[in-house]
Amino acid sequence: MKPSFIELTNGEQIPILFEDRSVIALDKPAGWMLVPTTWQRTQYNLQAAVESSIAAGEYWARSRNLKFLRYIHRLDAETTGVLLFGKTPGAVRSYGDLFESRRTEKVYLAVVEGVPKQSDWICRENIGEASSSPKRMKIDPRHGKTAETHFKVLATTGDRTLVEARPVTGRTHQIRVHLAHAGVPVFGDSLYGRDLDTMALRSVMLAYRDPFTRKQVCVKAPVDEFLKSYNFSRNEIEATWINTQPSRLK
């Protein structure tokens, strides 16, 4: 049987959430970068680690006769959850087009500091680069790129709030910058808030129409452990995305 995880050469196992002939969706752990910004972080390069594991002939890859696997979109280093990889260069190009043309639906959960002023809002503030090292973004109405994120408060406990985020565009640090702009930075966000703990941002759903078969695909990541670590539970949140299916995919 094919393992339900990929195994890196250091022994770390990363769960596979979904797989078909073209792609593998992983449940990315915190700490791994896809494009390290400094030489000091190269040992946390997930793409390089995956390629090294394939080259070493690890069983998870051998059992699939897998020679190639490359990320299609990105998640920030400390963001966890659904991350899609293509099994061929053609798949990377075709699925990459889905992201570029905004033909995907993405849902994130974020635990933020404080309570947002609104229970449901849309942020359309442009985002531009504030600094290149470390990579830091800012609200830039004049020179920034268009960005749009839909937010919804799901639950509040003490001085923390659980927020659902649905980004329409895919700008660098988009959810984090838009939440900080709303006065409720992501808990543990060292760039836009306070470095308190592991950053509380998780990609929990990715949906798209398969560019080859035209079938709708909806990949979901587990949420219970994430919720529990911040004193929330599935029972107390209005998590409609758990049962909903994609609505605006073409």
Rosetta blueprint (number, residue, H / E / L):
1 M L
2 K L
3 P L
4 S L
5 F E
6 I E
7 E E
8 L L
9 T L
10 N L
11 G L
12 E L
13 Q E
14 I E
15 P E
16 I E
17 L E
18 F E
19 E E
20 D L
21 R L
22 S L
23 V E
24 I E
25 A E
26 L E
27 D E
28 K E
29 P L
30 A L
31 G L
32 W L
33 M E
34 L L
35 V L
36 P L
37 T L
38 T L
39 W H
40 Q H
41 R H
42 T H
43 Q H
44 Y H
45 N E
46 L H
47 Q H
48 A H
49 A H
50 V H
51 E H
52 S H
53 S H
54 I H
55 A H
56 A L
57 G L
58 E L
59 Y H
60 W H
61 A H
62 R H
63 S L
64 R L
65 N L
66 L L
67 K L
68 F L
69 L L
70 R E
71 Y E
72 I L
73 H L
74 R L
75 L L
76 D L
77 A L
78 E L
79 T L
80 T E
81 G E
82 V E
83 L E
84 L E
85 F E
86 G E
87 K L
88 T L
89 P H
90 G H
91 A H
92 V H
93 R H
94 S H
95 Y H
96 G H
97 D H
98 L H
99 F H
100 E H
101 S L
102 R L
103 R L
104 T E
105 E E
106 K E
107 V E
108 Y E
109 L E
110 A E
111 V E
112 V E
113 E E
114 G L
115 V L
116 P L
117 K L
118 Q L
119 S L
120 D E
121 W E
122 I E
123 C E
124 R L
125 E L
126 N L
127 I E
128 G E
129 E E
130 A E
131 S E
132 S E
133 S L
134 P L
135 K E
136 R E
137 M E
138 K E
139 I E
140 D L
141 P L
142 R L
143 H L
144 G L
145 K E
146 T L
147 A L
148 E L
149 T E
150 H E
151 F E
152 K E
153 V E
154 L E
155 A E
156 T E
157 T E
158 G L
159 D L
160 R E
161 T E
162 L E
163 V E
164 E E
165 A E
166 R E
167 P E
168 V L
169 T L
170 G L
171 R L
172 T L
173 H L
174 Q H
175 I H
176 R H
177 V H
178 H H
179 L H
180 A H
181 H H
182 A L
183 G L
184 V L
185 P L
186 V E
187 F L
188 G L
189 D L
190 S L
191 L L
192 Y L
193 G L
194 R L
195 D L
196 L L
197 D L
198 T L
199 M L
200 A L
201 L E
202 R E
203 S E
204 V E
205 M E
206 L E
207 A E
208 Y E
209 R E
210 D L
211 P L
212 F L
213 T L
214 R L
215 K L
216 Q E
217 V E
218 C E
219 V E
220 K E
221 A L
222 P L
223 V L
224 D H
225 E H
226 F H
227 L H
228 K H
229 S H
230 Y L
231 N L
232 F L
233 S L
234 R H
235 N H
236 E H
237 I L
238 E L
239 A L
240 T H
241 W H
242 I H
243 N L
244 T L
245 Q L
246 P L
247 S L
248 R L
249 L L
250 K L
